[in-house]
């Protein structure tokens, strides 16, 4: 068989419809080949699924890390802030306890305490700490206030603040400490 003979055998006569049909052995691969192709497809699908899951896990880890970083940046100093609250409370109590006579006799000392309270308030504000200072007569808000006691006080309605014991504090949007208040329990008039 020469070179021209091989070329003639490989050519298909398109005018003969029987020559266009492929032999059965080519259309239907052996059972071993079919199962190998199916196995490769299954392995490919499994690898694709694993890859997509790993990609999703990596994205979730990135987002979680970013969120944790932001929270650490905003709320990392909350323990120190909580430790500073009693210092603020003590300074405020000192200011509130001073009588007019004491203020007059110790003007420079009282001015120093007042400046210290202002400075600590400025530092709190610089770090995102807001002071919650309810007033007598305000409505009790359980999201910002902690009721230390209830008492029926004439001229008030149930839920009114009747006494403020300590200010509250909010760090950005989280409550550091609720304001400590007394609340009226005056029954409703019928």
C-alpha positions in Angstrom: 0.0 0.0 0.0 1.5 3.3 -1.1 1.0 6.8 0.1 -1.8 7.5 -2.4 -3.6 4.3 -1.3 -3.7 5.4 2.4 -5.1 8.8 1.4 -7.8 7.2 -0.7 -8.9 4.9 2.2 -9.2 7.9 4.7 -11.4 9.9 2.3 -15.2 9.6 2.8 -17.4 9.6 -0.2 -20.1 12.1 0.7 -22.3 11.0 -2.1 -22.7 7.6 -0.4 -24.9 7.9 2.8 -23.5 4.8 4.2 -20.1 6.3 4.3 -21.3 9.1 6.5 -22.3 6.9 9.4 -19.5 6.1 11.9 -18.8 2.6 12.8 -20.5 1.3 16.0 -17.2 0.8 17.8 -16.3 4.5 17.4 -19.7 5.7 18.5 -19.8 3.5 21.6 -16.5 3.5 23.5 -15.6 0.4 25.4 -17.1 0.1 28.9 -13.8 0.8 30.5 -13.5 4.1 28.6 -17.0 5.2 29.5 -16.5 4.6 33.2 -13.1 6.4 33.1 -14.7 9.4 31.4 -17.5 9.4 34.0 -15.0 9.1 36.8 -12.9 12.0 35.4 -16.1 14.1 35.1 -17.1 13.3 38.7 -13.6 14.1 39.9 -13.7 17.4 37.9 -17.1 18.3 39.4 -15.9 17.4 42.9 -12.7 19.6 42.5 -14.8 22.5 41.1 -17.1 22.2 44.2 -14.1 22.1 46.5 -12.6 25.1 44.8 -15.8 27.1 45.0 -16.2 26.3 48.7 -12.5 27.2 49.4 -13.0 30.5 47.6 -16.2 31.2 49.6 -14.4 30.3 52.9 -11.5 32.6 52.0 -13.9 35.5 51.2 -15.8 34.9 54.5 -12.5 34.8 56.5 -11.5 38.1 54.8 -14.8 39.7 55.7 -14.7 38.3 59.3 -11.1 39.6 59.7 -12.1 43.1 58.4 -15.1 43.2 60.8 -12.9 42.0 63.7 -10.3 44.7 62.9 -13.0 47.4 62.8 -14.5 46.3 66.1 -11.1 46.1 67.8 -10.4 49.6 66.5 -13.7 51.0 67.8 -14.2 48.9 71.0 -10.7 47.8 71.9 -10.4 50.4 74.6 -13.7 49.6 76.3 -12.1 47.9 79.2 -9.9 51.0 79.9 -13.0 53.2 79.4 -15.0 51.1 82.0 -12.1 51.4 84.4 -12.1 55.2 84.0 -15.8 55.6 84.8 -15.4 55.5 88.6 -12.8 58.3 88.3 -15.3 60.4 86.5 -18.0 59.5 89.0 -15.7 60.5 91.9 -14.9 63.9 90.4 -18.6 64.6 89.7 -19.5 63.6 93.3 -16.8 66.0 94.6 -18.2 68.8 92.5 -21.8 68.1 93.5 -21.0 67.8 97.2 -19.3 71.1 97.4 -21.4 73.8 99.1 -21.3 77.4 98.0 -19.2 78.2 101.1 -16.7 75.5 100.2 -16.6 76.7 96.6 -15.9 80.3 97.7 -13.2 79.3 100.3 -11.5 76.8 97.9 -12.1 78.5 94.6 -8.7 77.4 93.0 -9.2 73.8 94.2 -12.7 73.6 92.9 -11.6 75.1 89.6 -9.0 72.4 89.3 -11.6 69.7 89.9 -13.9 71.3 87.4 -11.1 71.5 84.8 -10.3 67.8 85.4 -13.9 66.8 84.8 -13.9 68.8 81.6 -10.7 67.2 80.5 -11.9 63.7 81.1 -15.1 64.5 79.3 -13.1 65.7 76.3 -11.0 62.6 76.3 -14.1 60.5 76.4 -15.6 62.4 73.4 -12.3 62.0 71.5 -12.6 58.3 71.8 -16.3 58.0 71.0 -17.7 57.9 74.5 -20.9 59.8 75.0 -22.2 60.6 78.5 -25.9 59.7 79.1 -27.1 62.3 81.7 -30.8 61.9 82.3 -32.7 64.6 84.2 -35.4 64.3 86.8 -38.7 64.2 85.0 -37.4 62.4 81.9 -39.0 59.2 80.9 -37.3 56.0 81.9 -35.5 54.3 78.9 -34.5 50.7 79.6 -31.9 50.9 76.7 -30.0 53.6 78.5 -31.1 53.6 82.1 -31.0 51.1 85.0 -33.7 51.5 87.6 -32.1 51.3 91.0 -35.4 51.7 92.9 -39.1 52.6 92.4 -41.1 54.9 94.6 -44.5 56.5 94.4 -43.9 60.2 94.2 -46.9 62.5 94.0 -47.0 64.8 90.9 -45.2 62.2 88.7 -46.5 59.4 86.5 -45.2 55.9 86.4 -41.9 55.6 84.5 -40.7 59.2 85.3 -37.1 59.5 86.5 -37.3 60.9 90.1 -33.6 60.7 91.0 -30.3 60.3 89.1 -27.5 58.5 91.0 -24.9 58.1 88.2 -24.5 59.0 84.6 -24.4 56.4 81.9 -21.9 56.0 79.0 -22.2 54.8 75.4 -19.1 53.8 73.4 -19.9 54.5 69.8 -23.2 52.6 69.6 -22.7 50.2 72.5 -23.8 50.8 76.1 -20.8 50.9 78.4 -22.8 51.5 81.5 -26.5 52.4 82.0 -27.3 55.6 83.9 -28.5 54.6 87.4 -31.8 56.2 88.2 -34.8 56.1 90.6 -38.2 55.7 88.9 -41.6 56.7 89.9 -44.1 53.9 90.5 -47.1 56.3 91.0 -50.3 54.4 90.1 -52.4 55.7 87.3 -55.4 57.8 88.5 -58.8 56.3 87.6 
